[in-house]
Amino acid sequence: MYEGVVQDLIDELGRLPGVGPKSAQRIAFHLLQSDPVDVRRLVAALVEVTEKVRFCELCGNVSAEDQCRICRDPRRDAAVLCVVEEPKDVVAIEKTREFRGRYHVLGGAISPIEGIGPDDLRVKELVTRLASGEVTEIILATDPNLEGEATATYLARLLKPMGLKVTRLASGLPVGGDLEYADELTLGRAFEGRRLLDV
Amino acid sequence: MSLYRDEGVVLRTQKLGEADRIISVLTRHHGRVRAVAKGVRRTRSRFGARLEPFMLVDLQLYEGRSLDTVTQAETIAPYGSGIVSDYARYTSGTAMLETAERLTETEREPAVQQFLLLAGALRTLAAGEHVPRLVLDSYVLRALSVAGWAPSFTDCARCGAPGPHRAVAVAAGGVVCPQCRPPGSAAPHPATIALLAALLTGDWETADASEGPRRREASGLTAAYLQWHLERQVRSLRLVER
């Protein structure tokens, strides 16, 4: 055990995900030995993030203002809406540079066993957003696991009658992997979604 | 016995650390087992979709102190894809998994009957042979029977007087005769009691022919019976689509 404040710091760091007691101790001593200016910058960033960051009123993504950067950008295609589970997924899709439309963050997936139903997600907000008629295509980009698939099924059933084009991200083989290691379900999906090669 | 092999249905998964999951599996020979599936959340994981809920899998596990570790997994039957494609099937199926988990509270206590019942019910659900809600209710009644809480829908649950009887007392364990009837017993439609009896015995002809209001009444009674014996809430029941 260390003296008061040092131990407090170690305990606080130890509460972060992936940080065990030993790593917490290492980070604490690293901070003690570094330049106070660097530490202040870290403190300022932490304070700023807790005070300034909120959720975009339109899409539910994390944002520093009322509307996030993507919702404010007039160059983004307003006719295509990509539905994702978490703000992390927006970043993952943005990295691909393939998508030029806007997003809608649900805040999770339907999981009855955890007590999470459609009413606990931002489904109502999604339906309200579609009321304007600006959006013509919905891309369901929930996780390709059981909860994500179920959420996509639920949303497709809800949105289809509204006359929208509803699409789901393709599933199949990961690029750079070996075919023999693919599980039956993924390989089966890859067959289902095979495409014509234009050569 | 540090390495062992068994088949089982994946009941629940829960995130662990960066890319791992803890899976809860109802196995044929070892009862309910909790095991770590390492790296399963990575897209390049060799387990892939095999360790998702509803999957019937052949597993090789390494026995650990508190949690086992999954070393190999092969799909026996991918019920998940047939269930998740329909929202009503998904919600009913999830309630079945949660019920199975609650009924096998003690880990590593063999529960062959529960395993066979669950695997059969999931097969029926995935194939879409019957209305999902009926499959769920039938499963719940039978799973409770296997667990030792068999309800009676013909003879009086208290004194055994031959039926049919009109009143249903959840706490007494089914229908009760006018003499045994405790205050506050439900008095459902006679066809509802017939439906409950059909669901318990697996008489699908009667069950499939039942009407909407009777099904709703039977579902309500089944849910009440389940909650009474489990003494805690089954969370997914609230979200089951009728």
Interface residues (C-beta under 8 A of the other chain):
Chain A: G18 I110 S111 P112 I113 E114 G115 G117 P144 N145 L146 E149 A150 T153 Y154 R157 P174 G176 G177 Y181 A182 D183 E184 L185 T186
Chain B: R12 G17 E18 T43 R44 R46 F47 G48 A49 R50 E52 P53 F54 T75 P78 G80 S81 V84 S85 D86 Y87 Y90 T91 T94 A95 L97 E98 R235 S236 R238 L239 V240
